[in-house]
């Protein structure tokens, strides 16, 4: 590793882009438009694609939730789905910190195929 990649907080470190993209949609925008263009790596592109689908699924869940009636069954279902998304995001951030390109369960391969042009 070169001196510029010594710590994770450095904007020059590709793992920084990979981690920031999972921290809310605003973080994804910052990672894509500010950090990624100057330091394109396969690691950062991989995690940008994963996080993009994760954020899209989160928006869909929030939209569906806002239109459905307020019942206990719906709350439980949404809570379980949100919990799954949070766990997936935490796992993905851990992989990004460790420099791994490990796809998320179920949606990982889909994210790579849907957003294959992202980062090229």
N, C-alpha and C positions, 0 to 999 in steps of 0.2 A: 504494500500500500504506500502511495506517495504521501508526502508531508501534508498536502492539501486535504487529504481524506482522513486525517488523524481522528477527528471527532465527528460524532453524528450530527451535531448542530450546524456544521459548515454547509453553506449553500452549494458548495462544490461537491459534496458527498452525495452520490446517487441514492444512498439509503435515506437521506433527508427528504428527498422528493417522494420516495416510496412510503414513508411514514406520514408525511403531511397530507397526502392525498386521501387518507382515511379519516382525517379529523374534519368532519362536517363537509358539506358541499362547498363552502367557501374555501376550506383548506384544499379541496380538489382543484378549484379554480386557480388558487395561488400556485399550487404545485405544477399545474399544466402550463399556465401562462408566464409565470415568473421563474420557476426553478428548472423546469424540464428543457426549454428551448436551448439553453446554453450548455447543458450537460446531459445529452441524450445517451442513455444506457439501456440495455435490455432489462435490467432489474427495475428501473424506474418506469419504463414503458409497460412492463408486465403488471406492476402494481397499480398504475393509472387505469389500465383496462379493468382490473378486478374491482377497484373502488368505484369506477363509473357505473358498473352494473349494480353494485351494492347500493349506491345512492339513488339510482333510478328505482330499484325495488322499494327502497324506503319511502320515496315520494309517492309511489303507487299505493302502498299500504296506508299512508297518511291520507291520501285522497279518498280511498275506499272507506276508511274509518270515518271521515267527516260526513259522508252521505248516508251512512247506515244508522238505523235507530239505536238508541242507547240502551242496550240490554246486557245482562250479565254474560250471556254466551258469547256475544261479540267481543266484549271486553277481554274475556279469557282467551279467545282465539287471537285477537290482536296482540295481547300481552305476550303470548307464546311466540308469535311470529317476530315481534320486536326483539324479544330476548334472543331468539336464534340469530337475527341480524347483528345484534350487539356482540354476541359471542363470536360470530364469523369475523366481524370487523376487528375485534381484539386479537384473534388468532392471526389474521392477515397482517396486522401491525407488528406482531411479534416476529412473524416470518420476514417482514420488511426490515426490521431492526437487525435481524441475523443475516440479512443478505440472501435470503432464499427466494426462489421463484416457485412457490408451492401453491397450486390453484385451490380456491375455496371449494368445499364439498358442494356438489350439485350444480352450483352456478358458475364455478371457475372455468370449466371448458367452454361454457356458453359465452362468458364474458370475453374470452380470448378470441372466439370465432366472430362474435358480433362487432367487436372493436379492433379487429386485426390491423386496420390502417392507422390506429392511434399510436403514435410514437415512431412512425416510419418516415 
